[in-house]
Amino acid sequence: MTKTGAHRRPSLVQRLRGASGEVLQFAIVGLGGIAVNFGVSNAVLHATHWAPVRCSVIGTIVAIAANYVGYRYWVYRDSDAASRRREITLFLLFSAIGLLIENGTVWFTTYTLAMTGTVAYNGSKVVGTGIATLFRFFSYRTWVFKTMPELTEPTVVAQAERILADQPVQQYSNS
Protein backbone atom coordinates (compact mmCIF):
# COMPACT_ATOMS: atom_id res chain seq x y z
CA MET A 1 0.00 0.00 0.00
CA THR A 2 1.37 3.44 -0.85
CA LYS A 3 1.26 6.49 1.37
CA THR A 4 -1.90 7.66 -0.36
CA GLY A 5 -3.68 4.41 0.40
CA ALA A 6 -3.77 3.26 -3.22
CA HIS A 7 -3.07 -0.39 -3.94
CA ARG A 8 -0.63 -1.63 -6.53
CA ARG A 9 -2.16 -3.88 -9.13
CA PRO A 10 -0.55 -7.30 -9.43
CA SER A 11 1.90 -7.64 -12.30
CA LEU A 12 0.99 -9.60 -15.40
CA VAL A 13 3.25 -12.45 -14.27
CA GLN A 14 1.48 -12.57 -10.86
CA ARG A 15 -1.94 -12.59 -12.54
CA LEU A 16 -0.88 -15.37 -14.94
CA ARG A 17 0.49 -17.44 -12.05
CA GLY A 18 -2.81 -17.04 -10.23
CA ALA A 19 -4.78 -17.93 -13.33
CA SER A 20 -2.69 -21.03 -14.11
CA GLY A 21 -4.06 -22.90 -11.08
CA GLU A 22 -7.57 -21.85 -12.01
CA VAL A 23 -7.05 -22.98 -15.61
CA LEU A 24 -5.76 -26.37 -14.41
CA GLN A 25 -8.73 -26.88 -12.08
CA PHE A 26 -11.14 -25.72 -14.80
CA ALA A 27 -9.51 -28.21 -17.20
CA ILE A 28 -9.83 -31.10 -14.75
CA VAL A 29 -13.53 -30.41 -14.15
CA GLY A 30 -13.98 -29.82 -17.87
CA LEU A 31 -12.33 -33.12 -18.80
CA GLY A 32 -14.68 -34.90 -16.42
CA GLY A 33 -17.57 -33.06 -18.07
CA ILE A 34 -16.33 -34.04 -21.51
CA ALA A 35 -16.18 -37.69 -20.45
CA VAL A 36 -19.74 -37.44 -19.12
CA ASN A 37 -20.90 -35.56 -22.22
CA PHE A 38 -19.42 -37.98 -24.75
CA GLY A 39 -20.31 -41.05 -22.69
CA VAL A 40 -23.94 -40.09 -22.23
CA SER A 41 -24.47 -38.76 -25.76
CA ASN A 42 -22.88 -41.80 -27.43
CA ALA A 43 -24.77 -44.20 -25.15
CA VAL A 44 -28.08 -42.49 -25.96
CA LEU A 45 -27.23 -42.33 -29.68
CA HIS A 46 -26.40 -46.03 -29.95
CA ALA A 47 -29.13 -47.25 -27.58
CA THR A 48 -32.00 -45.21 -29.02
CA HIS A 49 -30.91 -44.33 -32.58
CA TRP A 50 -32.42 -40.89 -32.04
CA ALA A 51 -31.28 -37.88 -34.06
CA PRO A 52 -27.62 -37.03 -33.38
CA VAL A 53 -28.33 -33.47 -32.23
CA ARG A 54 -30.92 -34.66 -29.68
CA CYS A 55 -28.46 -37.19 -28.25
CA SER A 56 -25.72 -34.57 -28.13
CA VAL A 57 -27.98 -32.09 -26.31
CA ILE A 58 -28.85 -34.73 -23.70
CA GLY A 59 -25.16 -35.45 -23.09
CA THR A 60 -24.38 -31.74 -22.88
CA ILE A 61 -27.14 -31.10 -20.32
CA VAL A 62 -25.96 -33.95 -18.08
CA ALA A 63 -22.38 -32.63 -18.33
CA ILE A 64 -23.51 -29.08 -17.48
CA ALA A 65 -25.06 -30.35 -14.25
CA ALA A 66 -21.92 -32.31 -13.34
CA ASN A 67 -19.67 -29.37 -14.19
CA TYR A 68 -21.66 -26.93 -12.06
CA VAL A 69 -20.95 -29.05 -8.99
CA GLY A 70 -17.23 -29.15 -9.82
CA TYR A 71 -16.97 -25.45 -10.54
CA ARG A 72 -19.04 -24.30 -7.57
CA TYR A 73 -17.51 -26.54 -4.93
CA TRP A 74 -13.93 -26.87 -6.15
CA VAL A 75 -12.69 -24.42 -8.80
CA TYR A 76 -14.60 -21.36 -7.63
CA ARG A 77 -15.30 -22.35 -4.01
CA ASP A 78 -13.97 -18.98 -2.82
CA SER A 79 -16.30 -16.96 -5.01
CA ASP A 80 -18.95 -14.76 -3.49
CA ALA A 81 -21.92 -17.02 -2.79
CA ALA A 82 -24.12 -14.19 -1.51
CA SER A 83 -26.21 -14.17 -4.67
CA ARG A 84 -26.51 -17.85 -5.56
CA ARG A 85 -29.68 -17.27 -7.65
CA ARG A 86 -27.79 -14.79 -9.86
CA GLU A 87 -24.89 -17.22 -10.14
CA ILE A 88 -27.08 -20.15 -11.19
CA THR A 89 -29.05 -18.00 -13.64
CA LEU A 90 -25.87 -16.74 -15.33
CA PHE A 91 -24.31 -20.22 -15.26
CA LEU A 92 -27.35 -21.65 -17.03
CA LEU A 93 -27.45 -18.76 -19.52
CA PHE A 94 -23.79 -19.12 -20.52
CA SER A 95 -24.06 -22.91 -20.46
CA ALA A 96 -27.02 -22.70 -22.83
CA ILE A 97 -25.01 -20.52 -25.20
CA GLY A 98 -22.17 -23.06 -24.97
CA LEU A 99 -24.72 -25.82 -25.65
CA LEU A 100 -25.82 -24.00 -28.82
CA ILE A 101 -22.21 -23.54 -29.94
CA GLU A 102 -21.32 -27.18 -29.31
CA ASN A 103 -24.44 -28.71 -30.77
CA GLY A 104 -24.50 -26.26 -33.66
CA THR A 105 -21.38 -28.00 -34.95
CA VAL A 106 -23.13 -31.38 -34.67
CA TRP A 107 -26.13 -29.99 -36.55
CA PHE A 108 -23.91 -28.41 -39.23
CA THR A 109 -21.90 -31.60 -39.74
CA THR A 110 -24.99 -33.83 -39.84
CA TYR A 111 -27.46 -31.73 -41.82
CA THR A 112 -25.35 -29.32 -43.89
CA LEU A 113 -22.30 -31.43 -44.66
CA ALA A 114 -24.38 -34.65 -44.65
CA MET A 115 -21.63 -36.41 -42.71
CA THR A 116 -23.01 -39.19 -40.55
CA GLY A 117 -21.52 -41.99 -38.53
CA THR A 118 -19.71 -42.23 -35.23
CA VAL A 119 -16.48 -40.56 -36.40
CA ALA A 120 -18.27 -37.56 -37.94
CA TYR A 121 -20.53 -37.27 -34.89
CA ASN A 122 -17.70 -37.35 -32.36
CA GLY A 123 -15.44 -35.17 -34.52
CA SER A 124 -18.08 -32.47 -34.69
CA LYS A 125 -18.60 -32.74 -30.92
CA VAL A 126 -14.85 -32.32 -30.35
CA VAL A 127 -14.74 -29.13 -32.42
CA GLY A 128 -17.91 -27.72 -30.85
CA THR A 129 -16.84 -28.66 -27.34
CA GLY A 130 -13.48 -26.94 -27.82
CA ILE A 131 -15.04 -23.69 -29.00
CA ALA A 132 -17.75 -23.82 -26.33
CA THR A 133 -15.18 -24.54 -23.60
CA LEU A 134 -13.23 -21.37 -24.39
CA PHE A 135 -16.46 -19.38 -24.33
CA ARG A 136 -17.56 -20.95 -21.03
CA PHE A 137 -14.20 -20.46 -19.31
CA PHE A 138 -14.11 -16.73 -19.94
CA SER A 139 -17.83 -16.31 -19.25
CA TYR A 140 -17.82 -18.27 -15.99
CA ARG A 141 -14.74 -16.57 -14.56
CA THR A 142 -15.81 -13.09 -15.68
CA TRP A 143 -19.51 -13.03 -14.87
CA VAL A 144 -20.67 -16.16 -13.05
CA PHE A 145 -18.16 -17.07 -10.35
CA LYS A 146 -16.81 -13.67 -9.36
CA THR A 147 -14.19 -14.05 -6.69
CA MET A 148 -14.33 -12.01 -3.56
CA PRO A 149 -11.71 -9.27 -3.48
CA GLU A 150 -8.52 -10.38 -1.81
CA LEU A 151 -8.03 -8.71 1.51
CA THR A 152 -4.39 -8.13 2.22
CA GLU A 153 -3.23 -7.33 5.72
CA PRO A 154 -2.77 -3.59 5.03
CA THR A 155 -6.26 -3.45 3.50
CA VAL A 156 -7.83 -5.16 6.51
CA VAL A 157 -5.97 -2.88 8.93
CA ALA A 158 -6.99 0.22 6.99
CA GLN A 159 -10.63 -0.89 6.94
CA ALA A 160 -10.55 -1.64 10.66
CA GLU A 161 -9.02 1.77 11.39
CA ARG A 162 -11.76 3.50 9.38
CA ILE A 163 -14.45 1.55 11.21
CA LEU A 164 -12.93 2.31 14.60
CA ALA A 165 -12.52 5.99 13.73
CA ASP A 166 -16.25 6.23 13.06
CA GLN A 167 -17.18 4.60 16.38
CA PRO A 168 -17.50 6.71 19.54
CA VAL A 169 -14.99 5.82 22.21
CA GLN A 170 -16.67 4.08 25.12
CA GLN A 171 -15.50 4.86 28.64
CA TYR A 172 -15.49 1.98 31.06
CA SER A 173 -15.47 2.46 34.79
CA ASN A 174 -14.30 0.02 37.42
CA SER A 175 -17.46 0.27 39.49
Disulfide bonds with the S-S distance in Angstrom:
none
